[in-house]
Amino acid sequence: MAFVITSPCKDEKAAECLEVCPVDCIEEGEDMFHIDPEVCIECGACEAACPVEAIYMEDEVPEEENEYVQLNRKFFEAG
């Protein structure tokens, strides 16, 4: 399981999460950041640093944000 970035990040891209990630698993997409689930070590540094509270553990993503779990997976499948 990994962290997932949700809608508050869309068009925000504050990037504090990038600065604190110890394994560089966060990549910039067209309109938001994405966390590579294969690289994420679940340390929580990104979640704590996010100024818009957009980052959740995959199993804690609010129901109305579930589409971002799939969007994140697709981002890395395509890459």
C-alpha positions as CSV (number, residue, x, y, z in Angstrom):
1,M,0.0,0.0,0.0
2,A,1.2,3.5,-0.7
3,F,0.1,7.1,-0.3
4,V,-2.1,8.7,-2.9
5,I,-2.4,12.4,-3.8
6,T,-6.0,13.6,-4.3
7,S,-7.9,16.5,-5.8
8,P,-6.7,19.4,-3.5
9,C,-3.4,19.0,-5.3
10,K,-4.9,19.4,-8.8
11,D,-3.6,22.6,-10.3
12,E,-2.0,23.5,-6.9
13,K,1.3,21.6,-7.1
14,A,2.9,23.2,-4.1
15,A,5.8,20.7,-4.2
16,E,6.6,20.5,-0.4
17,C,6.0,16.8,-0.7
18,L,8.8,16.5,-3.3
19,E,11.3,18.2,-1.0
20,V,10.7,15.8,1.9
21,C,10.4,12.4,0.1
22,P,13.4,10.3,1.1
23,V,13.0,7.9,-1.9
24,D,12.0,10.4,-4.7
25,C,8.8,8.5,-5.4
26,I,6.7,11.6,-6.3
27,E,6.6,12.7,-9.9
28,E,5.0,15.7,-11.5
29,G,2.2,15.1,-13.9
30,E,0.4,17.6,-16.1
31,D,-1.8,19.1,-13.5
32,M,-0.8,17.5,-10.2
33,F,1.8,15.2,-8.5
34,H,1.6,11.4,-8.3
35,I,3.2,8.9,-5.9
36,D,4.8,5.8,-7.4
37,P,3.3,2.9,-5.4
38,E,6.2,0.6,-6.3
39,V,8.8,3.0,-4.8
40,C,6.8,4.6,-1.9
41,I,8.1,3.3,1.5
42,E,5.0,4.6,3.4
43,C,7.1,6.9,5.7
44,G,4.4,9.6,5.8
45,A,6.8,12.5,5.2
46,C,4.8,13.7,2.2
47,E,1.5,13.6,4.0
48,A,2.8,15.7,6.9
49,A,4.3,18.3,4.5
50,C,1.3,18.7,2.2
51,P,0.0,22.3,2.7
52,V,-3.4,21.4,1.1
53,E,-3.9,18.0,2.9
54,A,-4.2,16.1,-0.4
55,I,-2.2,13.0,0.6
56,Y,-3.8,9.9,2.1
57,M,-2.8,6.2,2.6
58,E,-4.5,4.3,-0.2
59,D,-7.0,2.6,2.1
60,E,-7.8,5.9,3.8
61,V,-8.7,7.9,0.7
62,P,-12.1,9.5,1.2
63,E,-14.8,7.8,-0.9
64,E,-15.4,10.9,-3.0
65,E,-11.7,10.9,-3.9
66,N,-11.4,7.2,-4.9
67,E,-10.9,8.1,-8.6
68,Y,-7.5,9.4,-7.7
69,V,-6.3,5.9,-6.6
70,Q,-6.9,4.8,-10.2
71,L,-5.5,8.0,-11.8
72,N,-2.3,7.5,-9.8
73,R,-1.9,3.9,-10.9
74,K,-2.6,4.8,-14.5
75,F,0.0,7.5,-14.4
76,F,2.7,5.0,-13.6
77,E,1.4,2.3,-15.9
78,A,1.7,4.8,-18.8
79,G,5.1,6.1,-17.8
